[in-house]
Amino acid sequence: MKTFEPREEPSEALADEREADLLRWIADTGRRISPDGYVSEPLACELCGYERSRLAARVAEGLGVPRYHVAPSGRRRYKVRDVARWLVFGYHEAGY
């Protein structure tokens, strides 16, 4: 029988680890990140494990990454830190 380790309790330290993991993955794959830590919506989808347009649908449902910035072009951009906090804490407990 397969056993599972208990999930780590959400914490700021775990969010820091996830952010470092995401930043490492972005660097390793040659993806682009702005100097202020924002990524495009398609890249944020990948970081969240969603298909390309699914994050926008989750935001519309009120279940996606709760904080994002709308660029002058009208496109949503997400801070890697906010994605990491959402992955660790979930939508309602991400502290926003």
C-alpha positions as CSV (number, residue, x, y, z in Angstrom):
1,M,0.0,0.0,0.0
2,K,1.3,3.5,-0.9
3,T,1.6,5.9,2.0
4,F,1.7,9.7,1.7
5,E,3.7,12.1,3.7
6,P,1.7,14.7,5.5
7,R,1.5,18.0,3.6
8,E,3.6,20.8,5.0
9,E,1.7,23.4,6.9
10,P,1.4,26.7,4.9
11,S,4.0,29.2,6.2
12,E,5.9,32.2,4.9
13,A,9.1,30.1,4.9
14,L,7.4,27.6,2.6
15,A,6.2,30.5,0.4
16,D,9.8,31.6,0.3
17,E,10.9,28.2,-0.8
18,R,8.3,28.0,-3.5
19,E,9.3,31.4,-4.8
20,A,12.9,30.4,-5.0
21,D,11.9,27.2,-6.8
22,L,9.8,29.2,-9.3
23,L,12.6,31.7,-9.9
24,R,15.1,28.9,-10.4
25,W,12.7,27.2,-12.9
26,I,12.2,30.5,-14.8
27,A,16.0,31.0,-15.0
28,D,16.7,27.3,-16.0
29,T,14.1,27.4,-18.8
30,G,15.2,30.8,-20.1
31,R,11.8,32.4,-19.6
32,R,11.5,36.2,-19.2
33,I,10.8,37.9,-15.9
34,S,10.6,41.7,-15.5
35,P,13.1,43.5,-13.2
36,D,10.3,44.1,-10.7
37,G,9.4,40.4,-10.5
38,Y,6.4,40.2,-12.8
39,V,5.7,37.5,-15.4
40,S,3.2,37.3,-18.3
41,E,-0.1,35.5,-17.9
42,P,0.9,32.6,-20.1
43,L,4.0,32.0,-17.9
44,A,2.0,32.4,-14.7
45,C,-0.3,29.7,-16.1
46,E,2.6,27.4,-16.4
47,L,3.8,28.2,-12.9
48,C,0.4,27.4,-11.5
49,G,0.2,24.2,-13.6
50,Y,-2.7,25.4,-15.7
51,E,-3.2,25.3,-19.5
52,R,-2.5,28.5,-21.3
53,S,-5.8,30.3,-20.8
54,R,-7.1,28.6,-17.7
55,L,-5.7,31.1,-15.2
56,A,-7.8,33.9,-16.7
57,A,-10.9,31.7,-16.3
58,R,-9.9,30.9,-12.7
59,V,-9.5,34.6,-12.0
60,A,-13.0,35.3,-13.4
61,E,-14.3,32.5,-11.2
62,G,-12.6,34.2,-8.2
63,L,-10.3,31.3,-7.6
64,G,-7.1,32.3,-9.4
65,V,-4.1,34.2,-8.1
66,P,-5.8,37.0,-6.3
67,R,-3.3,39.8,-7.1
68,Y,-2.2,40.9,-10.5
69,H,-1.2,44.0,-12.4
70,V,-2.8,45.2,-15.6
71,A,-0.2,46.6,-17.9
72,P,-1.0,49.6,-20.2
73,S,-1.5,47.1,-23.0
74,G,-4.4,45.6,-21.0
75,R,-2.5,42.3,-20.3
76,R,-2.4,40.9,-16.8
77,R,1.0,40.4,-15.2
78,Y,1.6,38.4,-12.1
79,K,4.3,38.8,-9.4
80,V,6.2,35.5,-8.8
81,R,5.8,36.1,-5.1
82,D,2.0,36.3,-5.4
83,V,2.0,33.1,-7.4
84,A,4.1,31.3,-4.8
85,R,1.9,32.5,-1.9
86,W,-1.2,31.3,-3.8
87,L,0.4,27.9,-4.4
88,V,1.2,27.6,-0.7
89,F,-1.8,29.2,1.0
90,G,-4.6,28.9,-1.6
91,Y,-6.9,31.7,-2.7
92,H,-8.7,32.6,0.5
93,E,-5.7,32.4,2.8
94,A,-3.1,34.0,0.7
95,G,-3.2,37.1,2.9
96,Y,-4.7,39.5,0.5
